[in-house]
Amino acid sequence: MASRVVYWFWRFVHLLGRWSNRRLTRAGQLVLAAMAVTALFGVNTHANLSYQIFCFLVALALAARLAARFAPDVAFRRILPRFALSGQPLTYRLHLSNRGQTPLVGVSLRERFADPAPSVQDYCCVQRPGNKGLGPGFGYARWQRLCRMNTIAWPATVPVPHVAGSADATLTLTLVPQRRGRLELHGIALGRPDPLGLYFGQQTAWNYDALLVLPKIFPVPAVALPGSRRFQPGGMALASSVGDAEEFVALRDYRHGDPLRRIHWKSWARTGKPIVKEYQEEFFVRHALILDTFGHDRASDVFEDAVSLAASFICAMAHSEILIDLMFVGPRPYCFTSGRGLAHPDKMLEILACVDLCRDKPFASLLPLVTARIGQLSACICVLTAWDEQRRHLVAALRSAHLPLKVFVVTADGAVLEPGPMADQPEHFHALAGGCLAEQLAAIGQAPAGAFRSGGAGR
């Protein structure tokens, strides 16, 4: 109950701050703060004259509000790229049309994003590590962390050049996405300060657009796993020319269940009975990329670093002949495959841009998804966010299937971890500290090569 009361308090403070940032200039915010102070000390009108200053400031604020009337008639259209990359500038164009007769002079423009305030459920579920109460900051640190998690990009204020009545203008806007996810652009706010420079008269034009911000990509060490090619049920319908070429072997009589596309029509016409073509079975290299999505703290940066690490491996293997199975658990277990002839790696990055923590299922729900495909896999890469008994059990199951394996464990503090099931291959077990992955991955890439080198040859 206490957390809910605190939530609504910080929600009110958050909305007041958003209104202040959008509507008030720096001088206007100073006037608002002075009004609060003089109202506090001016309650007793016989003790001091603060109430006179308060009345003057109120009159000043009302005059600024009345003088800031601003209602332009505008329309706009954005030209956005398909994707943006977290941490990299996003530049796009905006076509602005002034449909009124009044020119736009001294006007600034600002994008309107979705409100980053967390929900009541998120605020009440997230706790500070080792602290089950509100904490010394009365829950404000928790609020800030969740708002930061929900903020994909910060809006920038851009001056609008002089636009005459019934004229158009093209602006170039730049944003720097801070996190992966779906960046929603709800509209633009056109503002113009009043003559006193206290209050922004503002008009919002609504036009919804959205694009995906892909995770950060780090240079990763070469994926050098000696996985051999495995038989793939489904053959060419699944592989689409990855591995051995689709080679005609022989003709045989039709059997119930054979696809119609394999019927050899000329032989059927000659013999009077259905004849089908028989092809060579498919063998090719297939790697699994297992992403740990289990946790309870959505405001943790460890999960974001794990997603970025998985995306980096997807990009590193994008131009190889290897098929990649991305496995994780969300609302249900998922397995997405990319590779030549199947989904493009961009699709995998789109999926990773939207993946979220799984908080309502145990880690054991991932094990059936992995074990059901072990027979088709040549090697495996695990990106984990903890190193407990359940995760060791998963790694042990993969080792027992004699799969070449690399394990990366991302933790908040980068503590030294015992390799456990990877004790006989410590060069393939890496504990990484969240927040500085680039430096640690570079150090791994510069380390002497281990015993496993690039494979994929032979059956």
N, C-alpha and C positions, 0 to 999 in steps of 0.2 A: 504493500500500500504506500509506504514511504517513497519507494522508487517512482511510483506513478505520479505522486504529488510533485516530486522534484522534476520529473520529466515535463510536466505541463508548465512549471515555472521557467525552465530553461527554454521550452518552446516559445513562451511569450517573449523572453529576452531575445531569442533568435529572430523572431518576426519583427520586433522593434529595431534590432540592428540592421536587418535587411531593408526595412523601410527608410531608416536613417541614411544608409549608404546610397540608396537610389534617389532619394528626394532632397537631401540636404547637402549643401556645400560644406567645406571645412568650417567656414565662418558660421554657417547655419547650425552645425553641430555644436560649436562653441556657445552660440546663443541658447540652444536647447539645454546644454549642461548648466549654463548660468541661470536659466529659468528654474531648473530643479533645485539648485543651491539656494537661490533667493526665496523660493517658495518654502523651503525647509526652515530657513532662519527668519522668515517674515511672518510666521504664524501669529506671533505676538506683536501686534502693530504698535504697542506702547513702549516696547523695549528697544526697538531699532527701526530704521527706515528702509529695511531691505524690501518691504512690500512695494515701495515706490519703484525700485529698480525692476522688480518682478512685473509690475504693471507696464512699465516702459518696454520691457522686452517682449511681453505678450502683444502689445500694440505693434511693435516692430515686426514680429513674426506674422501677425495677421495681415499687415500691409504687404509684406513680401509674398504671402500666399495669394492675395488678391491680384497682385501685379504680375504673377507668374503664369497667368492663364495662357495655355498653349495647346492648340488643337489642329495640327496639320492633317491634311488628307493625303496619305501616302500609301503606296503599295511597293512591294519588293519581292525579289526572287534571288535565292542563293544558287551558286554553282559550286557544288561540293565535290571533292574527290570521293572515290569509293571507300577508302579506308584512311585512318590516321594511325600513327604509331605513338605509343605512350612515351612521353619525354621529348618528342620531336615536334618542332613548330608545324602547325597546320595552317596553311595559307589558302584562302578561297576568295572568290569574288561575290559581291552583292550588288545587284542592279536595283537602284532606288528610283521610283517614279513619284514626282510631286504632282498629284492630280488636282491640287487647288491652285488658286491664283496668287496666293501669298508666297513670296520667295522664302526659302529656308536659309536663314542667316544666323550665325552664332550657335548652331545646333550641334549637339553631340549624339552619338549613337552607341547603344550597348545591347548586346545579345541577352535574351531572357532564357535562362536555363531552368530545369526542374529544381524544385526546392530540395536541398540536400539533407533536410532534417530527418533523423531516423524515426522509425515507427516506435510505438510504445513497446512492442514485443522485443525489438532489437535492443532498445535501451535497457530494458529490465533483464535481458538474458546475458548481456555482456558485462563481465566483471573484470576489475583490475587483477592481474596475476597476484595470487596470494592474499587477496583482499576481498572479502565477501560483503563489505559494507559500501557506503557511499564514498568513503575516502575523505581526506582532509579538504579537498576542493569542493565538497558538497555535490559530487557527481559531475562537475563541469568538465573534468579531464575526459571522462567517458563520453560526454556529449561531443566534445571537440574531435575525439578520435573517430566517432561514427560519422560526423559531418564530413570529416576529411575523407573517409572511405567512400562516401556517397558523392563526393565532388569529383567529376571527371575533368573539368577544366574551369578556370576562373574567367569570368567575362572581363573584357577590356573595353574601356571607353575610347571611342574613336571620333575625332572631329569630322563633321560632314562639310564638304566644300559648299560654296554658294550654289544653290539650286534654284533657278528661276521658276516662276509659276508655269505649270504644264510642261515641265522639262524633266529630263532623266539624268542620272549620274551613276557612275560605276565606282564602287569602293573596293579596296583590297583590305581584307581583315586577316589578322593572324591570331591564332590561339595556340597555347601550348598544353595539350592534354597531360594531366598529371597521372592518370591511372587508366587501366584498360576498362572496357565496358561500352555500353551504348550511350553515345553522346546525343542528347535530345535538345534540339534548338526550337523553342516554342514560339519565339517572335523577337522583335526588336523594340527597344524603348528609345524614342527620340526625346531628348531633353534640352531645355534652354533655361539658363538662370534668370531670375528676376533682376530688375535694375539695381537692387540692393546687394545682390550676390549672395543671398541666403538660401533660397529655395529654388529647386528645379521644377519648372512646369514640364510635365511629361505626358506623352501620348504613346501608347503601345499599339503596334501593328502586329497582328498574329499571323503566322505562317509556319506550320510545323515541318521540320526536317530532322533527320537523324542519320547518323553514321556510326560505324563501329570503330572503336579505338583498340587496336591490337596490342597484345602484351609487349613489354620490353624484350628486345632480342640481345642476347649476349654472345660473344664469340665463345664457342664451346670446344673442348678438345675433340680430336677426331674420334669418331665412333669406330673402334677397332675390335670387333667381336667376330670370332671365327665360325659363325653359324653356317651350317650346311643347308642346302636346299631340301625342302620337305614337300611331300605330296600334299596337294591342296584339293580337297573335295570341291567339285564344281568346275574344275579345269579351266578352259579358256573363257567360259562365261563369267568367271570371277577374275581370272588373271589378265585377260585382254592382252595377250602376247608378252607378258612378263615371264621370264624364265625361258624354258625351251620353246622353240617356235611351234606353232600349230601344224603338225605334220600328219598328213593322211597315211594311215596304216593299212587298212583293208576294208573290204565290203563284207557284210554279214546279213543274215536274215533279221527282219524287224522283231524286236521283243517289246512286250507291253511296257510302256513307260518311256520309250525312246522319244526324244523331241522330234517334232515334224521337220524342223529345219535341217536335220541330218539325213533325211530320206534322199536316196539317190534315184531321181525320177527316171533317168534313162534306163537304169537296170530294172526298175519296176515295169516300165513299158515293154522291155525286152523279155522278161521272165514271167510277167503276169502276177508277181507277188511282191510285197513291199521289201525293199532292200535299203539298209542304212549304211552310212559311212562311219568308220571307226577311226578315232584319233588317238594319238599318243597322250598319255596322262601327263598332267602338269606338275612340275617340281620347280620351286623358286624360293628365294630367301625372303623371310618374313620376320620382322622385328616387332615386339610389343613395347609400347611406351605406357607404363602404368603410372597414373597420377593419383596421389593421395589427396582426396577431397574431404577427409573427415576431420572435424574439429568443432569447437564450440565458440570460439572468439572470432567474430567476423572482422573485428577491427585490428586483427593481427597482420603484420606485414609478412609473416613467414609464408602464408598461403599464397600471397601475391608473388613472392619470389619463386615459389615452387611452380606456379603457372608460367612465369617468365622462363624458367629453366626448361620446362617441357616445350614451350614454343621455340626456344633456341635449338633444341634437338630436332624438332620438326623441320626447321629451316636448314639445319646443317645436313640433313639427309634428303632434302627436297629433290636434288638432281641425281640421286643414285637410282639403281635398278631395284632397290629394296622396297617391299611393301611395308607400311607402318600401320600397326593397329594401336590406336589411342584408346585406352581403357580407363574408365573412372566411373564413379557412382554419383548420381545426382538424385532426382526424384525416383529414378530406377537405374539399374546398371546399363552402361552404354559402352559400345565398341564401334569406333569409326575407323575406316580403313582408307588410307591414301597411298598413292603410288601411280606409276605410269599406267594409264588406261582407266584408272579409277578416280576417286576424288582428288582434286588438286590440293597441294599443301595450303593454299589460301583458305580453303574451306575448313581445314583443321585449325588454322589460326582464328577464324571466325568463331569456331566452337569454343576455343580457349578464351576468347575475349568475353564470353558470356557465362563461363562455368562458375558455379558458386559452391560454397561449402555445403556439405551434407551433414546435418545435425540431428536427423531423426533416425539414422540407421547405424548399426555397429560396423566396425572395420571388416568384420568377418563376411559381410555381404558382398565384398569385392572378390573373395576367394573363388566362389563358383564361376564367376565370369572368366577368371584367368585360367582355372583348371580345365574348363570346357574347351579351351583353344590351345592347350599346351602342345598337343600332338602336331599342330600346324606351324608352331613357332620355331624359328632358327636361333633367336637370341632375344634378350629382354633388357630393358632399361627401366629401373624403378626410381621415381622421384617421390620421396616420402617427406612428411612433415613431423615425424616423431620416430623413435626407435624403441618400441615397447615389445611385449611378448607376441602380440598379434601380428605385428609387422615382421618380426623375426620368423614367425611361422610361415608367412607368405613367401619370404625369401628362401626358407628351407625347402618348401614345396617346389619352388622353381629349380633349386639346386638338385633336388632328388630326381628331377626329370632330365638332368644332365644338360641344362640350357646354359650357354655362356651368358653372364649376367654382370651388369653394372648397377650399383646402388648409390644414389645420392640422397642424403638426409639433410634437409634444411631445417635448422633450429634457430631460435631467437638469439642465443648466446654463443653458438658455435662451439659447444662443449665437446671435449674429446669423448668419442663413443667407442665401445667395444664392438668389433666387427661381427661377433656372434657367428652365424652360419657362414659368413664370408671370411672367417679367420684364416683359411688356407689361401685366400686370394685378396690380401689387404689392398693391393694396388687397384682393385675394382670397387673398393668401398670408400666413399668420401663423405665426411661430415662438413657441411658448409654453414657459415653464419649468415643469417639474413641481413640484408642491407648493404652487403659488399660482395655480391656474387661475382662481379666482373673481375676483380682482382684475384679472387680465389680460383676461378676457372682458368684465368691466364696462368696462374702458378701450376695448376694441374697440367695444362698443355705444355709447359716448359719442362716438366719432370721427365726423367728417363722413361722410355717406352717400356711397358710391361711385357709379359710373355705372350699375351694375346695380340695378334696383329690382324689386319683386315683379312677376312676370309670370304666365304660365300661361294667358293668353287667346290665342285664335286658334289655328289649326291650322298 
